[in-house]
Amino acid sequence: MTYTIYGIKACDTMKKARSWLEEHGVEYAFHDYKASGIDREHLQQWCREHGWETVLNRAGTTFRKLDDAQKTDLDESKAIDLMLAQPSMIKRPVLDMGDRTLVGFKPDAYAVAMG
């Protein structure tokens, strides 16, 4: 099976995740959501599976640069709108394994998920 890894090309965490997959012989397709965008359906699915608080990258500079009005009273709907407008606010990578996804990169979690 070929997995899909979602993220942006220049991200260090993405580079680590892609290297890990390659070193372990895992085939994957790379979806750059800065270049190719992301749709609401994917974001809603990831938020259902992990919670919007996990999917929204609050630690990144894109989120931190938002004005206070955009950061207050966040809920899933508002978070998804922000991520659609600025895909850099999506925590990366998101690894789609078909029946589930992994958000973020932890080598141990990847190793367990790959069996």
C-alpha positions as CSV (number, residue, x, y, z in Angstrom):
1,M,0.0,0.0,0.0
2,T,1.2,3.5,-0.8
3,Y,0.6,6.1,2.0
4,T,0.1,9.8,1.5
5,I,2.1,12.3,3.6
6,Y,0.7,15.8,3.8
7,G,2.8,18.8,4.6
8,I,5.0,21.5,3.1
9,K,8.3,20.9,1.4
10,A,10.6,23.2,3.4
11,C,9.6,22.0,6.9
12,D,12.4,20.2,8.9
13,T,9.9,17.9,10.6
14,M,8.6,16.9,7.1
15,K,12.1,16.1,6.0
16,K,12.7,13.9,9.0
17,A,9.4,12.0,8.4
18,R,10.1,11.5,4.7
19,S,13.6,10.3,5.5
20,W,12.2,7.9,8.1
21,L,9.7,6.5,5.5
22,E,12.4,6.1,2.9
23,E,14.9,4.4,5.3
24,H,12.2,1.9,6.3
25,G,11.2,1.2,2.7
26,V,7.7,2.7,3.0
27,E,6.2,3.9,-0.3
28,Y,4.4,7.2,-0.1
29,A,3.1,10.0,-2.2
30,F,3.8,13.6,-1.0
31,H,1.0,16.1,-1.0
32,D,2.3,19.6,-0.5
33,Y,-0.6,21.6,0.7
34,K,1.1,24.9,0.2
35,A,1.4,24.1,-3.5
36,S,-1.7,21.9,-4.0
37,G,-4.0,23.1,-1.3
38,I,-6.1,21.1,1.1
39,D,-9.9,20.6,1.1
40,R,-12.3,21.0,4.0
41,E,-13.2,17.3,3.8
42,H,-9.7,16.2,4.7
43,L,-9.5,18.8,7.6
44,Q,-12.8,17.7,9.0
45,Q,-11.8,14.0,8.8
46,W,-8.5,14.7,10.6
47,C,-10.3,16.8,13.3
48,R,-12.8,14.1,13.9
49,E,-10.0,11.6,14.3
50,H,-7.6,13.7,16.4
51,G,-9.5,16.8,17.5
52,W,-8.9,20.2,16.0
53,E,-6.6,21.2,18.9
54,T,-4.1,18.5,17.6
55,V,-4.5,19.4,13.9
56,L,-4.1,23.2,14.4
57,N,-0.4,24.1,14.8
58,R,-0.5,26.9,17.4
59,A,3.2,26.8,17.8
60,G,4.0,28.0,14.3
61,T,4.8,31.5,13.3
62,T,1.8,31.7,11.0
63,F,-0.6,31.2,13.9
64,R,1.3,33.4,16.3
65,K,1.2,36.3,13.7
66,L,-2.7,36.2,13.7
67,D,-4.4,39.1,15.5
68,D,-6.0,38.4,18.8
69,A,-9.5,38.5,17.4
70,Q,-8.7,35.6,15.1
71,K,-7.2,33.5,18.0
72,T,-10.0,34.0,20.5
73,D,-13.1,31.8,20.8
74,L,-11.6,29.1,18.6
75,D,-13.7,26.1,17.8
76,E,-13.4,23.4,15.2
77,S,-15.2,25.4,12.5
78,K,-13.1,28.5,13.0
79,A,-9.9,26.4,13.2
80,I,-10.7,24.7,9.9
81,D,-11.4,28.0,8.3
82,L,-8.0,29.3,9.5
83,M,-6.3,26.1,8.2
84,L,-8.0,26.4,4.8
85,A,-6.9,30.0,4.4
86,Q,-3.4,29.3,5.7
87,P,-2.3,25.6,5.3
88,S,0.9,26.4,7.2
89,M,-1.3,26.3,10.3
90,I,-1.9,22.6,9.9
91,K,0.4,20.5,12.1
92,R,2.7,18.4,10.0
93,P,3.1,15.9,8.8
94,V,-0.2,14.2,8.4
95,L,0.4,10.6,7.3
96,D,-2.7,9.0,5.7
97,M,-2.5,5.3,6.1
98,G,-5.8,4.5,4.6
99,D,-7.8,3.4,7.7
100,R,-6.3,6.1,9.9
101,T,-3.9,9.0,10.1
102,L,-0.9,10.1,12.2
103,V,-0.4,13.8,13.0
104,G,3.1,15.0,13.7
105,F,6.2,12.9,13.5
106,K,7.4,10.6,16.2
107,P,9.7,7.8,15.0
108,D,8.3,5.4,17.7
109,A,4.7,6.1,16.6
110,Y,5.6,5.5,13.0
111,A,7.4,2.2,13.9
112,V,4.4,1.0,15.8
113,A,2.0,2.0,13.0
114,M,4.0,0.3,10.3
115,G,4.1,-2.9,12.4
